[in-house]
Amino acid sequence: MNNITANDLNIFNFISTDFSDTSIHSANSAWRSYTIQEADHSVNITRDLISKKFHKSDNYFNGIHKEYCSDDGSNWTPTNNINNCF
């Protein structure tokens, strides 16, 4: 019986998990997202690879929730609806 190695499985590992990767692999919809923890809140940033627009959600541990849209991932405009971003 032949043993399967990690190298044998690499053919299934073709979609990068890197947030900065812009490959869409012929998809009609492709998003990248990551979350970071700050001292008093968590920040989730989602990027639509097709429209090249961003959504940011700040979730404070005291229950406050704030949302923002961006065209570049650096300059953020407050929004009350994620659909305004994409």
A tleap script that builds the chain and sets N, CA, C and O, in Angstrom:
source leaprc.protein.ff14SB
mol = sequence {
  NMET ASN ASN ILE THR ALA ASN ASP LEU ASN
  ILE PHE ASN PHE ILE SER THR ASP PHE SER
  ASP THR SER ILE HIE SER ALA ASN SER ALA
  TRP ARG SER TYR THR ILE GLN GLU ALA ASP
  HIE SER VAL ASN ILE THR ARG ASP LEU ILE
  SER LYS LYS PHE HIE LYS SER ASP ASN TYR
  PHE ASN GLY ILE HIE LYS GLU TYR CYS SER
  ASP ASP GLY SER ASN TRP THR PRO THR ASN
  ASN ILE ASN ASN CYS CPHE
}
set mol.1.N position { 0.838 -1.181 0.000 }
set mol.1.CA position { 0.000 0.000 0.000 }
set mol.1.C position { 0.885 1.247 0.000 }
set mol.1.O position { 1.848 1.329 0.763 }
set mol.2.N position { 0.559 2.210 -0.852 }
set mol.2.CA position { 1.322 3.453 -0.931 }
set mol.2.C position { 0.853 4.424 0.144 }
set mol.2.O position { -0.335 4.514 0.451 }
set mol.3.N position { 1.801 5.134 0.696 }
set mol.3.CA position { 1.479 6.164 1.690 }
set mol.3.C position { 1.266 7.498 1.000 }
set mol.3.O position { 1.964 7.824 0.040 }
set mol.4.N position { 0.310 8.264 1.483 }
set mol.4.CA position { 0.061 9.621 0.964 }
set mol.4.C position { 0.905 10.591 1.778 }
set mol.4.O position { 0.926 10.539 3.008 }
set mol.5.N position { 1.593 11.467 1.076 }
set mol.5.CA position { 2.414 12.471 1.748 }
set mol.5.C position { 1.737 13.843 1.669 }
set mol.5.O position { 0.789 14.034 0.906 }
set mol.6.N position { 2.223 14.771 2.445 }
set mol.6.CA position { 1.712 16.146 2.407 }
set mol.6.C position { 1.860 16.731 1.012 }
set mol.6.O position { 1.006 17.497 0.567 }
set mol.7.N position { 2.931 16.379 0.320 }
set mol.7.CA position { 3.138 16.850 -1.050 }
set mol.7.C position { 2.038 16.375 -1.982 }
set mol.7.O position { 1.631 17.104 -2.887 }
set mol.8.N position { 1.557 15.161 -1.771 }
set mol.8.CA position { 0.468 14.628 -2.588 }
set mol.8.C position { -0.804 15.459 -2.440 }
set mol.8.O position { -1.598 15.560 -3.376 }
set mol.9.N position { -0.991 16.042 -1.282 }
set mol.9.CA position { -2.201 16.813 -1.011 }
set mol.9.C position { -2.107 18.265 -1.486 }
set mol.9.O position { -3.114 18.973 -1.490 }
set mol.10.N position { -0.940 18.710 -1.877 }
set mol.10.CA position { -0.764 20.104 -2.310 }
set mol.10.C position { -1.616 20.464 -3.520 }
set mol.10.O position { -1.911 21.642 -3.721 }
set mol.11.N position { -2.016 19.506 -4.320 }
set mol.11.CA position { -2.860 19.829 -5.475 }
set mol.11.C position { -4.219 20.377 -5.028 }
set mol.11.O position { -4.902 21.042 -5.807 }
set mol.12.N position { -4.613 20.105 -3.791 }
set mol.12.CA position { -5.881 20.618 -3.266 }
set mol.12.C position { -5.713 21.958 -2.563 }
set mol.12.O position { -6.703 22.576 -2.173 }
set mol.13.N position { -4.508 22.405 -2.400 }
set mol.13.CA position { -4.190 23.592 -1.631 }
set mol.13.C position { -3.842 24.745 -2.567 }
set mol.13.O position { -2.750 25.305 -2.471 }
set mol.14.N position { -4.750 25.108 -3.466 }
set mol.14.CA position { -4.423 26.107 -4.474 }
set mol.14.C position { -5.062 27.464 -4.217 }
set mol.14.O position { -4.720 28.430 -4.898 }
set mol.15.N position { -5.964 27.569 -3.271 }
set mol.15.CA position { -6.570 28.858 -2.954 }
set mol.15.C position { -5.892 29.409 -1.712 }
set mol.15.O position { -5.987 28.831 -0.629 }
set mol.16.N position { -5.220 30.513 -1.876 }
set mol.16.CA position { -4.483 31.127 -0.779 }
set mol.16.C position { -5.438 31.672 0.283 }
set mol.16.O position { -6.540 32.119 -0.033 }
set mol.17.N position { -5.014 31.630 1.518 }
set mol.17.CA position { -5.776 32.227 2.615 }
set mol.17.C position { -5.282 33.639 2.936 }
set mol.17.O position { -5.787 34.269 3.865 }
set mol.18.N position { -4.317 34.136 2.191 }
set mol.18.CA position { -3.737 35.463 2.411 }
set mol.18.C position { -4.738 36.556 2.043 }
set mol.18.O position { -5.252 36.568 0.924 }
set mol.19.N position { -5.023 37.474 2.970 }
set mol.19.CA position { -5.982 38.556 2.742 }
set mol.19.C position { -5.603 39.410 1.536 }
set mol.19.O position { -6.483 39.912 0.838 }
set mol.20.N position { -4.323 39.579 1.286 }
set mol.20.CA position { -3.880 40.440 0.179 }
set mol.20.C position { -3.944 39.754 -1.190 }
set mol.20.O position { -3.751 40.405 -2.217 }
set mol.21.N position { -4.211 38.458 -1.209 }
set mol.21.CA position { -4.314 37.732 -2.485 }
set mol.21.C position { -5.567 38.204 -3.221 }
set mol.21.O position { -6.654 38.233 -2.645 }
set mol.22.N position { -5.415 38.571 -4.488 }
set mol.22.CA position { -6.542 39.076 -5.275 }
set mol.22.C position { -7.043 38.065 -6.304 }
set mol.22.O position { -7.868 38.411 -7.150 }
set mol.23.N position { -6.568 36.842 -6.249 }
set mol.23.CA position { -7.008 35.807 -7.192 }
set mol.23.C position { -8.481 35.491 -6.974 }
set mol.23.O position { -8.922 35.300 -5.840 }
set mol.24.N position { -9.244 35.436 -8.073 }
set mol.24.CA position { -10.666 35.118 -7.948 }
set mol.24.C position { -10.998 33.747 -8.536 }
set mol.24.O position { -12.124 33.275 -8.379 }
set mol.25.N position { -10.059 33.107 -9.198 }
set mol.25.CA position { -10.217 31.741 -9.712 }
set mol.25.C position { -11.498 31.588 -10.534 }
set mol.25.O position { -12.223 30.605 -10.378 }
set mol.26.N position { -11.772 32.546 -11.397 }
set mol.26.CA position { -12.933 32.543 -12.297 }
set mol.26.C position { -14.278 32.608 -11.582 }
set mol.26.O position { -15.301 32.248 -12.163 }
set mol.27.N position { -14.290 33.054 -10.356 }
set mol.27.CA position { -15.539 33.137 -9.583 }
set mol.27.C position { -16.326 34.395 -9.942 }
set mol.27.O position { -15.746 35.394 -10.368 }
set mol.28.N position { -17.634 34.346 -9.771 }
set mol.28.CA position { -18.486 35.521 -9.951 }
set mol.28.C position { -18.511 36.382 -8.701 }
set mol.28.O position { -18.861 37.561 -8.754 }
set mol.29.N position { -18.142 35.790 -7.582 }
set mol.29.CA position { -18.125 36.477 -6.303 }
set mol.29.C position { -16.925 35.965 -5.524 }
set mol.29.O position { -16.715 34.756 -5.429 }
set mol.30.N position { -16.135 36.880 -4.966 }
set mol.30.CA position { -14.957 36.479 -4.195 }
set mol.30.C position { -14.696 37.522 -3.115 }
set mol.30.O position { -14.596 38.716 -3.398 }
set mol.31.N position { -14.590 37.065 -1.897 }
set mol.31.CA position { -14.389 37.946 -0.744 }
set mol.31.C position { -13.202 37.454 0.077 }
set mol.31.O position { -12.918 36.257 0.129 }
set mol.32.N position { -12.528 38.382 0.704 }
set mol.32.CA position { -11.474 38.081 1.676 }
set mol.32.C position { -11.847 38.802 2.963 }
set mol.32.O position { -12.384 39.909 2.928 }
set mol.33.N position { -11.567 38.181 4.086 }
set mol.33.CA position { -11.948 38.769 5.356 }
set mol.33.C position { -10.928 38.404 6.428 }
set mol.33.O position { -10.320 37.334 6.379 }
set mol.34.N position { -10.747 39.293 7.390 }
set mol.34.CA position { -9.941 38.956 8.562 }
set mol.34.C position { -10.450 39.740 9.763 }
set mol.34.O position { -11.070 40.794 9.618 }
set mol.35.N position { -10.179 39.213 10.941 }
set mol.35.CA position { -10.598 39.831 12.190 }
set mol.35.C position { -9.389 39.985 13.092 }
set mol.35.O position { -8.556 39.084 13.193 }
set mol.36.N position { -9.301 41.142 13.750 }
set mol.36.CA position { -8.253 41.371 14.740 }
set mol.36.C position { -8.903 41.785 16.058 }
set mol.36.O position { -9.976 42.388 16.069 }
set mol.37.N position { -8.257 41.460 17.144 }
set mol.37.CA position { -8.732 41.840 18.473 }
set mol.37.C position { -7.937 43.046 18.954 }
set mol.37.O position { -6.706 43.030 18.961 }
set mol.38.N position { -8.649 44.082 19.351 }
set mol.38.CA position { -8.038 45.237 19.989 }
set mol.38.C position { -8.314 45.133 21.486 }
set mol.38.O position { -8.950 44.176 21.928 }
set mol.39.N position { -7.850 46.093 22.266 }
set mol.39.CA position { -8.030 46.045 23.717 }
set mol.39.C position { -9.503 46.031 24.122 }
set mol.39.O position { -9.888 45.284 25.021 }
set mol.40.N position { -10.327 46.847 23.468 }
set mol.40.CA position { -11.724 46.971 23.880 }
set mol.40.C position { -12.731 46.588 22.803 }
set mol.40.O position { -13.935 46.750 23.001 }
set mol.41.N position { -12.255 46.079 21.663 }
set mol.41.CA position { -13.173 45.701 20.590 }
set mol.41.C position { -12.490 44.796 19.563 }
set mol.41.O position { -11.269 44.643 19.561 }
set mol.42.N position { -13.299 44.207 18.701 }
set mol.42.CA position { -12.762 43.439 17.581 }
set mol.42.C position { -13.080 44.180 16.293 }
set mol.42.O position { -14.091 44.876 16.196 }
set mol.43.N position { -12.212 44.023 15.310 }
set mol.43.CA position { -12.369 44.679 14.015 }
set mol.43.C position { -12.387 43.601 12.942 }
set mol.43.O position { -11.468 42.787 12.855 }
set mol.44.N position { -13.434 43.599 12.128 }
set mol.44.CA position { -13.529 42.676 11.008 }
set mol.44.C position { -13.517 43.489 9.722 }
set mol.44.O position { -14.327 44.399 9.549 }
set mol.45.N position { -12.605 43.161 8.829 }
set mol.45.CA position { -12.515 43.839 7.531 }
set mol.45.C position { -12.777 42.817 6.436 }
set mol.45.O position { -12.158 41.754 6.404 }
set mol.46.N position { -13.697 43.148 5.542 }
set mol.46.CA position { -14.050 42.301 4.416 }
set mol.46.C position { -13.783 43.065 3.130 }
set mol.46.O position { -14.113 44.246 3.014 }
set mol.47.N position { -13.187 42.385 2.173 }
set mol.47.CA position { -12.883 42.999 0.881 }
set mol.47.C position { -13.573 42.199 -0.219 }
set mol.47.O position { -13.440 40.977 -0.283 }
set mol.48.N position { -14.304 42.887 -1.076 }
set mol.48.CA position { -14.924 42.269 -2.243 }
set mol.48.C position { -13.897 42.346 -3.376 }
set mol.48.O position { -13.561 43.437 -3.837 }
set mol.49.N position { -13.405 41.201 -3.820 }
set mol.49.CA position { -12.357 41.187 -4.845 }
set mol.49.C position { -12.869 41.585 -6.219 }
set mol.49.O position { -12.078 41.977 -7.077 }
set mol.50.N position { -14.175 41.493 -6.449 }
set mol.50.CA position { -14.735 41.864 -7.742 }
set mol.50.C position { -14.912 43.386 -7.827 }
set mol.50.O position { -14.444 44.014 -8.777 }
set mol.51.N position { -15.589 43.977 -6.831 }
set mol.51.CA position { -15.828 45.428 -6.851 }
set mol.51.C position { -14.643 46.225 -6.304 }
set mol.51.O position { -14.555 47.437 -6.503 }
set mol.52.N position { -13.733 45.532 -5.612 }
set mol.52.CA position { -12.548 46.161 -5.007 }
set mol.52.C position { -12.934 47.167 -3.928 }
set mol.52.O position { -12.252 48.174 -3.743 }
set mol.53.N position { -14.021 46.897 -3.220 }
set mol.53.CA position { -14.479 47.759 -2.124 }
set mol.53.C position { -14.377 47.005 -0.810 }
set mol.53.O position { -14.271 45.779 -0.785 }
set mol.54.N position { -14.411 47.764 0.290 }
set mol.54.CA position { -14.180 47.208 1.619 }
set mol.54.C position { -15.336 47.543 2.561 }
set mol.54.O position { -16.046 48.533 2.381 }
set mol.55.N position { -15.501 46.683 3.575 }
set mol.55.CA position { -16.429 46.929 4.677 }
set mol.55.C position { -15.668 46.641 5.969 }
set mol.55.O position { -14.943 45.651 6.064 }
set mol.56.N position { -15.836 47.511 6.960 }
set mol.56.CA position { -15.203 47.308 8.267 }
set mol.56.C position { -16.279 47.363 9.335 }
set mol.56.O position { -17.160 48.222 9.304 }
set mol.57.N position { -16.197 46.444 10.272 }
set mol.57.CA position { -17.127 46.385 11.387 }
set mol.57.C position { -16.327 46.427 12.678 }
set mol.57.O position { -15.469 45.576 12.909 }
set mol.58.N position { -16.609 47.425 13.526 }
set mol.58.CA position { -16.007 47.513 14.852 }
set mol.58.C position { -17.045 47.052 15.862 }
set mol.58.O position { -18.128 47.631 15.950 }
set mol.59.N position { -16.724 46.020 16.619 }
set mol.59.CA position { -17.636 45.473 17.623 }
set mol.59.C position { -17.012 45.638 18.998 }
set mol.59.O position { -16.099 44.904 19.375 }
set mol.60.N position { -17.525 46.622 19.749 }
set mol.60.CA position { -16.989 46.923 21.069 }
set mol.60.C position { -17.572 45.970 22.106 }
set mol.60.O position { -18.725 45.554 21.998 }
set mol.61.N position { -16.777 45.632 23.097 }
set mol.61.CA position { -17.192 44.674 24.108 }
set mol.61.C position { -18.338 45.199 24.966 }
set mol.61.O position { -18.998 44.419 25.652 }
set mol.62.N position { -18.587 46.527 24.937 }
set mol.62.CA position { -19.702 47.101 25.695 }
set mol.62.C position { -21.009 47.085 24.900 }
set mol.62.O position { -22.021 47.612 25.361 }
set mol.63.N position { -20.990 46.474 23.691 }
set mol.63.CA position { -22.196 46.335 22.892 }
set mol.63.C position { -22.311 47.318 21.733 }
set mol.63.O position { -23.187 47.153 20.884 }
set mol.64.N position { -21.463 48.323 21.673 }
set mol.64.CA position { -21.500 49.289 20.571 }
set mol.64.C position { -20.980 48.624 19.297 }
set mol.64.O position { -19.995 47.886 19.320 }
set mol.65.N position { -21.657 48.899 18.200 }
set mol.65.CA position { -21.295 48.328 16.896 }
set mol.65.C position { -21.227 49.468 15.884 }
set mol.65.O position { -22.173 50.247 15.768 }
set mol.66.N position { -20.116 49.573 15.149 }
set mol.66.CA position { -19.947 50.615 14.136 }
set mol.66.C position { -19.529 49.967 12.825 }
set mol.66.O position { -18.742 49.021 12.817 }
set mol.67.N position { -20.068 50.486 11.698 }
set mol.67.CA position { -19.729 49.963 10.377 }
set mol.67.C position { -19.212 51.083 9.482 }
set mol.67.O position { -19.614 52.240 9.605 }
set mol.68.N position { -18.302 50.706 8.572 }
set mol.68.CA position { -17.669 51.666 7.672 }
set mol.68.C position { -17.500 51.055 6.285 }
set mol.68.O position { -17.413 49.836 6.139 }
set mol.69.N position { -17.455 51.916 5.270 }
set mol.69.CA position { -17.167 51.521 3.887 }
set mol.69.C position { -15.877 52.194 3.443 }
set mol.69.O position { -15.497 53.238 3.974 }
set mol.70.N position { -15.203 51.586 2.461 }
set mol.70.CA position { -13.981 52.170 1.924 }
set mol.70.C position { -13.778 51.707 0.483 }
set mol.70.O position { -14.147 50.594 0.111 }
set mol.71.N position { -13.185 52.586 -0.311 }
set mol.71.CA position { -12.791 52.237 -1.674 }
set mol.71.C position { -11.348 51.757 -1.742 }
set mol.71.O position { -10.935 51.161 -2.737 }
set mol.72.N position { -10.570 52.018 -0.668 }
set mol.72.CA position { -9.149 51.685 -0.707 }
set mol.72.C position { -8.647 50.899 0.504 }
set mol.72.O position { -7.486 50.491 0.529 }
set mol.73.N position { -9.492 50.680 1.500 }
set mol.73.CA position { -9.076 49.962 2.701 }
set mol.73.C position { -8.311 50.811 3.684 }
set mol.73.O position { -7.825 50.300 4.694 }
set mol.74.N position { -8.191 52.112 3.410 }
set mol.74.CA position { -7.478 53.022 4.307 }
set mol.74.C position { -8.368 54.156 4.801 }
set mol.74.O position { -8.328 54.516 5.977 }
set mol.75.N position { -9.159 54.710 3.912 }
set mol.75.CA position { -10.044 55.825 4.246 }
set mol.75.C position { -11.465 55.283 4.414 }
set mol.75.O position { -12.024 54.716 3.475 }
set mol.76.N position { -12.048 55.452 5.597 }
set mol.76.CA position { -13.317 54.831 5.955 }
set mol.76.C position { -14.414 55.858 6.139 }
set mol.76.O position { -14.193 56.908 6.741 }
set mol.77.N position { -15.608 55.557 5.619 }
set mol.77.CA position { -16.794 56.396 5.745 }
set mol.77.C position { -17.838 55.621 6.557 }
set mol.77.O position { -18.152 54.480 6.222 }
set mol.78.N position { -18.376 56.226 7.619 }
set mol.78.CA position { -19.394 55.523 8.414 }
set mol.78.C position { -20.612 55.156 7.569 }
set mol.78.O position { -20.997 55.899 6.666 }
set mol.79.N position { -21.212 54.008 7.868 }
set mol.79.CA position { -22.430 53.562 7.195 }
set mol.79.C position { -23.309 52.848 8.213 }
set mol.79.O position { -22.833 52.412 9.261 }
set mol.80.N position { -24.580 52.734 7.900 }
set mol.80.CA position { -25.480 51.981 8.767 }
set mol.80.C position { -25.937 50.688 8.097 }
set mol.80.O position { -26.812 49.993 8.612 }
set mol.81.N position { -25.333 50.365 6.931 }
set mol.81.CA position { -25.760 49.195 6.186 }
set mol.81.C position { -24.608 48.682 5.330 }
set mol.81.O position { -24.065 49.430 4.516 }
set mol.82.N position { -24.231 47.423 5.500 }
set mol.82.CA position { -23.142 46.839 4.719 }
set mol.82.C position { -23.404 46.899 3.225 }
set mol.82.O position { -22.463 46.965 2.434 }
set mol.83.N position { -24.672 46.878 2.825 }
set mol.83.CA position { -25.009 46.929 1.396 }
set mol.83.C position { -24.601 48.252 0.760 }
set mol.83.O position { -24.470 48.329 -0.462 }
set mol.84.N position { -24.397 49.293 1.560 }
set mol.84.CA position { -23.930 50.575 1.021 }
set mol.84.C position { -22.470 50.484 0.568 }
set mol.84.O position { -22.005 51.332 -0.193 }
set mol.85.N position { -21.760 49.476 1.024 }
set mol.85.CA position { -20.335 49.370 0.729 }
set mol.85.C position { -20.043 48.691 -0.592 }
set mol.85.O position { -19.027 48.986 -1.221 }
set mol.86.N position { -20.902 47.794 -1.027 }
set mol.86.CA position { -20.587 46.976 -2.198 }
set mol.86.C position { -21.519 47.242 -3.330 }
set mol.86.O position { -21.390 46.633 -4.392 }
savepdb mol mol.pdb
quit
